[in-house]
Amino acid sequence: MSAKTAWEPPATLSRAEVLALYGEVAAMPNQPLRIYEDIFRIEALAMDWDIGVVLYEPENLSNIPTGPDGAKIGVFLLHGGVSDYKSLDRVARALAEKFGIKVASMTFTGRFYFLDPTRDWPGDVENPDGTARTPLWTKETRITRDQYEIVQDASKRESYGTLLSLAAREGTEFYYRMAAWPVAFEAALKETARRHLPQEEFSIYIHGHSTGGPFAMLASQRIANVAGILGYGTSPFGTMYSQTTGDRWDAPFNCLRLRTWRDTARYLHEGLKHKGIGLPMLMELTFERWEMEKAAQLQG
C-alpha cells in the first residue's frame, strides 16, 4: 500500500473560502499565452471527420508545471451540450495564464464551424422555411433538407417545452453519420491527446461540462495518460445519470435534438425562479441571452 500523501482536499469549502481562493488566483500574475487552433481530419467507419481543437499554452513552455508523477500537467476540456469550445474559453485562459498549464479544448464532432474565422454559426437553429441547422462533420459536408424530418415531442413539455429533433432518413449520409459519430468522437479524443498531450510527456486531467461529462469518463478509460477527472457542473456516464435522476431519453439513434431558445428559458427559470422575477422580464432575458448563445448552438 502506498504512503498517504501530505495533502488532502477539504471535504467542503464555505462560500467565504471559495471567494478567498478566487481572490488569491485573480491576484496571481498573468503569463503571456499562445492560443491557436488545430483543425485535423480523422477517419472512422469509412468516413472522414474534421475536428477542431483550440490550444492554450504559456509562451515559455518551460513554465508548464509538473504533477506528483513528474509529468507535465495538461488539461483536456470538453464543453456541454448547448455550446462549443468558446463556453470554456475563460476556464482555459485562467489555467494557462495563472498556472502555466497547457490546455486542449476540443469541440464535439460536427459542432466546430469551420466556414467562418469567428467560428460562430450564422442565423438560427430553426428557420421559417422548414430547414434547420445541421452538423458540419467535415468542411465539405452539407446535410440537405431531404435527409431529415423535423419531429416535435411534447412528452416533456412541462419542463422542457416542445422538443425539436431532426430524424435522419434511412439510407442518407445523415443517417449513417448519426450511427457513426460516437466512434468518431472517441477517435477524436484519442487523436487530440496524441497530438497535443502525448503520454511520454504529459499527465492529462480531463473535464467535461454537463453532456461532456460522459465523454470525459469514456476518455479516462480509453486514453492511457489520463490521470484524473476535473469535475464541476459535469455528468456521469449516461446510464448512471438516468438511474440517479430518473430522467430518461429514449429517442432512437437517428434523432438529433436541436437546442433552441426553449433550453435557454429552462436554465434561466431554474436559476431565477426564487428571485421574484416576473414572466415578462424572464422572456426578455431569455431572448437577450439566446441572441448571444445561438452562435454556438446545435444539438444536445
NUVO-674786 format. One line per field, with one value per residue (C-alpha): residue in one letter; x, y, z. Coordinates in Angstrom, 3 decimals, padded with zeros to 6 digits. Layout:
// residues N
r <- [A	...]
x <- [X	...]
y <- [Y	...]
z <- [Z	...]
***
This chain:
// residues 300
r <- [M	S	A	K	T	A	W	E	P	P	A	T	L	S	R	A	E	V	L	A	L	Y	G	E	V	A	A	M	P	N	Q	P	L	R	I	Y	E	D	I	F	R	I	E	A	L	A	M	D	W	D	I	G	V	V	L	Y	E	P	E	N	L	S	N	I	P	T	G	P	D	G	A	K	I	G	V	F	L	L	H	G	G	V	S	D	Y	K	S	L	D	R	V	A	R	A	L	A	E	K	F	G	I	K	V	A	S	M	T	F	T	G	R	F	Y	F	L	D	P	T	R	D	W	P	G	D	V	E	N	P	D	G	T	A	R	T	P	L	W	T	K	E	T	R	I	T	R	D	Q	Y	E	I	V	Q	D	A	S	K	R	E	S	Y	G	T	L	L	S	L	A	A	R	E	G	T	E	F	Y	Y	R	M	A	A	W	P	V	A	F	E	A	A	L	K	E	T	A	R	R	H	L	P	Q	E	E	F	S	I	Y	I	H	G	H	S	T	G	G	P	F	A	M	L	A	S	Q	R	I	A	N	V	A	G	I	L	G	Y	G	T	S	P	F	G	T	M	Y	S	Q	T	T	G	D	R	W	D	A	P	F	N	C	L	R	L	R	T	W	R	D	T	A	R	Y	L	H	E	G	L	K	H	K	G	I	G	L	P	M	L	M	E	L	T	F	E	R	W	E	M	E	K	A	A	Q	L	Q	G]
x <- [000.000	001.411	002.071	-000.611	000.248	000.783	-002.119	-005.753	-008.514	-011.054	-014.404	-016.250	-015.474	-017.595	-018.623	-016.206	-013.357	-014.218	-014.214	-010.880	-009.362	-010.770	-009.113	-005.779	-005.888	-007.071	-004.124	-001.583	000.381	-000.696	001.753	001.947	-000.103	-000.084	-003.607	-004.025	-006.252	-005.540	-008.014	-007.338	-009.094	-009.581	-011.176	-013.745	-016.060	-015.036	-015.957	-013.910	-014.426	-012.908	-012.046	-011.467	-009.292	-008.175	-004.892	-003.868	-000.283	002.302	004.672	007.530	006.840	009.360	006.780	004.373	004.223	004.701	002.486	003.303	004.234	006.851	004.937	003.803	000.242	-002.162	-005.866	-008.349	-011.629	-014.946	-017.883	-021.551	-024.433	-025.565	-022.288	-018.821	-015.240	-015.997	-018.066	-014.883	-012.579	-012.332	-011.524	-008.849	-007.287	-007.173	-005.473	-002.844	-002.367	-002.325	-000.807	001.102	-000.885	-001.287	-004.959	-006.594	-010.254	-011.965	-015.311	-017.715	-017.759	-019.928	-020.058	-016.990	-017.965	-015.101	-016.577	-016.045	-012.941	-015.112	-016.345	-019.840	-022.729	-024.857	-028.614	-030.870	-031.129	-034.677	-035.855	-039.285	-038.763	-038.674	-034.900	-032.724	-029.090	-027.259	-023.807	-020.684	-018.876	-016.336	-015.738	-017.464	-020.396	-023.845	-026.883	-029.744	-033.420	-034.350	-032.200	-034.311	-037.753	-038.461	-040.058	-041.880	-042.123	-044.350	-043.796	-041.533	-043.256	-043.891	-040.142	-038.526	-041.177	-041.709	-038.587	-037.451	-035.406	-034.163	-034.894	-032.385	-033.957	-032.655	-030.095	-028.931	-025.500	-027.150	-028.432	-025.048	-023.229	-025.721	-024.890	-021.128	-020.403	-019.796	-016.945	-015.571	-015.849	-013.737	-011.169	-011.076	-010.425	-007.521	-006.017	-006.263	-004.415	-001.807	-001.142	-001.081	-000.833	001.259	001.747	005.546	005.339	002.004	-000.423	-003.936	-006.637	-009.906	-013.126	-016.412	-019.118	-022.660	-023.093	-019.312	-019.072	-019.825	-017.244	-014.649	-015.449	-015.040	-011.696	-010.469	-010.847	-009.512	-006.528	-003.697	-002.247	-005.499	-004.545	-007.784	-011.177	-011.771	-015.497	-017.591	-021.043	-020.486	-022.458	-021.541	-021.934	-025.311	-026.768	-025.711	-027.285	-030.613	-030.515	-029.661	-032.095	-034.879	-034.677	-034.764	-034.210	-035.457	-035.191	-033.730	-030.115	-031.050	-032.767	-030.669	-032.176	-031.984	-031.109	-033.333	-034.357	-036.525	-033.405	-032.210	-035.598	-035.416	-031.970	-032.921	-036.140	-034.287	-031.787	-034.220	-037.490	-036.885	-035.837	-039.324	-038.714	-041.884	-042.648	-042.079	-038.572	-037.814	-038.903	-036.724	-033.717	-034.332	-034.281	-031.387	-029.288	-030.454	-029.150	-025.703	-025.958	-027.359	-023.985	-022.791	-025.967	-026.620	-027.583	-027.500]
y <- [000.000	003.382	006.032	008.671	011.994	015.006	016.980	016.003	018.194	019.514	017.739	021.060	024.725	027.589	030.403	032.714	030.254	029.948	033.738	033.965	031.372	033.243	036.422	034.660	033.278	036.591	038.355	035.991	037.479	036.594	034.647	035.511	032.986	031.355	030.480	028.637	026.178	022.717	021.510	017.976	015.159	011.634	008.542	006.467	003.782	004.548	008.247	011.421	013.741	017.174	018.023	021.480	021.920	025.188	025.126	027.407	027.304	029.629	031.221	029.857	026.129	025.533	027.128	024.194	022.696	019.027	016.862	014.350	011.775	014.086	014.522	017.893	018.868	019.036	019.784	018.455	020.391	019.285	021.703	020.943	020.072	023.649	025.196	024.735	025.414	029.125	028.388	027.195	029.932	031.735	028.496	027.595	031.059	031.056	027.659	028.720	032.345	031.807	028.332	027.806	024.644	023.551	023.199	021.425	022.414	020.125	020.855	017.945	016.287	018.297	021.353	023.377	025.975	025.758	028.195	031.476	032.726	033.720	030.096	031.495	029.690	032.033	032.508	030.492	026.759	026.574	028.516	029.585	027.635	024.318	023.863	023.574	023.857	020.592	019.347	020.208	016.884	017.948	021.303	019.961	018.183	019.561	017.839	018.803	019.137	015.878	013.914	014.528	015.099	017.557	015.803	017.601	015.894	017.298	014.450	016.639	019.911	020.845	021.121	021.428	022.893	021.194	019.244	019.513	016.784	016.053	012.427	011.288	009.356	005.853	005.494	009.129	010.413	011.990	008.575	006.873	009.673	009.637	005.941	006.508	009.749	008.146	006.134	009.292	011.147	008.512	008.629	012.434	012.269	009.880	011.857	015.172	013.656	012.067	015.312	017.757	015.938	012.855	010.087	010.345	013.982	014.778	013.559	014.609	015.934	016.000	017.933	017.506	020.056	018.597	016.484	016.472	014.587	011.106	011.677	012.655	009.425	007.480	009.184	008.171	004.545	004.977	007.333	005.803	009.031	010.459	010.862	012.287	013.887	017.595	017.594	020.720	021.054	017.660	014.440	010.752	008.008	008.204	005.084	006.273	009.686	008.086	005.908	008.775	011.343	009.212	011.378	009.093	009.939	007.168	008.743	006.457	006.950	008.758	011.639	014.746	017.032	020.741	023.078	026.153	029.240	026.849	025.398	028.904	029.619	026.418	027.212	030.798	029.713	027.166	029.797	032.668	031.073	032.026	035.604	037.016	037.883	038.222	036.452	039.498	040.052	036.338	036.366	039.390	037.762	034.545	036.193	038.503	035.520	033.467	036.165	035.542	031.777	030.733	031.324	028.117	026.022	022.848	019.637	018.159]
z <- [000.000	-000.972	001.666	002.103	000.504	002.722	001.237	001.037	-000.459	002.053	002.152	001.829	001.276	002.540	000.226	002.034	001.483	-002.223	-002.594	-000.798	-003.130	-006.121	-004.867	-004.484	-008.019	-009.531	-007.892	-009.470	-012.396	-015.933	-018.055	-021.778	-023.751	-027.127	-028.299	-031.592	-033.441	-034.691	-037.314	-038.441	-040.260	-038.981	-040.488	-038.632	-040.017	-043.612	-043.290	-042.891	-039.905	-039.304	-035.702	-034.240	-031.147	-029.548	-027.622	-024.769	-023.518	-021.946	-024.443	-022.367	-022.473	-019.679	-017.341	-017.678	-014.167	-013.380	-011.207	-008.449	-011.100	-012.643	-015.918	-017.255	-016.370	-019.290	-019.080	-021.656	-021.756	-023.250	-023.383	-022.733	-025.000	-025.581	-026.765	-028.252	-027.100	-026.587	-023.469	-021.723	-023.009	-019.656	-017.848	-020.404	-020.260	-016.458	-016.311	-018.836	-017.684	-013.943	-013.637	-016.889	-017.675	-021.290	-022.220	-025.158	-025.661	-028.168	-029.804	-030.289	-033.709	-036.112	-033.835	-034.893	-037.501	-039.976	-042.512	-040.639	-038.770	-035.792	-035.529	-034.882	-036.572	-038.712	-038.382	-036.099	-035.447	-036.871	-039.902	-041.194	-044.441	-042.554	-042.632	-039.550	-038.558	-039.174	-038.133	-040.087	-039.802	-042.433	-044.084	-047.188	-045.531	-046.331	-044.856	-047.168	-046.247	-047.970	-045.498	-042.385	-040.958	-038.149	-035.173	-032.359	-028.973	-026.218	-023.732	-021.544	-022.324	-018.686	-018.029	-021.457	-023.726	-027.084	-028.010	-031.626	-033.279	-036.758	-037.646	-040.248	-043.098	-043.567	-046.335	-046.255	-045.271	-042.228	-041.137	-041.451	-039.664	-036.798	-036.386	-036.629	-034.774	-031.320	-032.839	-034.471	-031.159	-029.396	-032.191	-031.932	-028.178	-028.687	-031.570	-029.702	-026.749	-029.013	-030.896	-028.003	-024.648	-025.521	-022.995	-022.961	-021.814	-020.099	-017.496	-018.508	-016.199	-018.113	-017.591	-019.403	-018.669	-018.467	-021.631	-021.969	-018.667	-020.047	-022.803	-020.177	-018.316	-021.559	-022.236	-018.780	-019.902	-023.437	-023.032	-021.005	-019.564	-018.175	-014.512	-013.168	-013.716	-013.069	-012.463	-011.960	-013.469	-015.010	-015.544	-015.101	-017.690	-019.409	-017.780	-014.328	-014.990	-015.849	-012.745	-010.377	-011.795	-013.263	-016.405	-019.454	-023.106	-025.343	-028.798	-031.491	-032.564	-035.787	-033.938	-033.429	-030.800	-031.574	-028.742	-029.020	-027.051	-025.004	-023.382	-022.538	-020.952	-018.887	-017.494	-016.693	-014.990	-012.862	-011.757	-011.217	-010.107	-006.466	-007.271	-007.719	-011.390	-013.439	-016.707	-018.983	-017.639	-017.859	-021.507	-022.230	-020.560	-022.479	-025.892	-024.973	-023.974	-026.944	-029.307	-027.828	-027.462	-030.825	-032.492	-030.827	-030.580	-032.455	-030.734	-027.279]
***
